[in-house]
């Protein structure tokens, strides 16, 4: 009898686990990202050495639907904010403070590779659009007639990002109907257009293209509830 109950419980657990990534299941989740980074830049021909500190936070509600077993398609809305402080270490006291707010959206297709339907990875293609509004305040100090003076420069930036590639997450189902995921990285191509308006002067526009492997260096977690099926 004991063995029979064990087999029944085991089959029940396997059934519950499989149902979480089965055709027709749906995920309703929330992505949270936070990061703190510190860095140093060496002096160059146009700028002195500096120290940089950056804090970032992002949140993204998301939804996905399983088209087939272990294959889902979904979308998310992203909201982000970050601050960056740059202090030049040449003794001048010059610094730059940058505040950024952004929003974006993404659609994705993901294939799940799980061990015992509980833990594993998911990976697949995605495309994303993001727009950021930045305001940078630059403090410049100088000496005139042996008297220290300074002036401030405000630069306003508007950036648009279009990106696409392949992403990879670590996924885990700790309980029935509950899933967790951690971002590992992505192989991404991105196009950025930036518009700059310094101190309300005429606007300038620059565009850049990047392709590369991005390994996550901040905490990026998702929690989601599984329903339907």
ABEGO torsion letter per residue (X at the ends): XAAAAAAAAAAAAAAAAAAAABBGBBBBBBBBBBBBBBBBBBBBAABBBBBBBBBBBBBBBBBBBBABBGBBBBBBBBBBBBBBBBBBAAGAGBBBBBBBBBBBBBBBBBBBBBBGGABEBBBEBBBBBBBBBBBBBBBBBBBBGGBBBBBBBBBBBBBBBBBBEBBBBBBBBABBGBBBBBBAEBBBBBBBBBBBBBGGBBBBBBBBBBBEBBBBABBBBBBBBBBEX
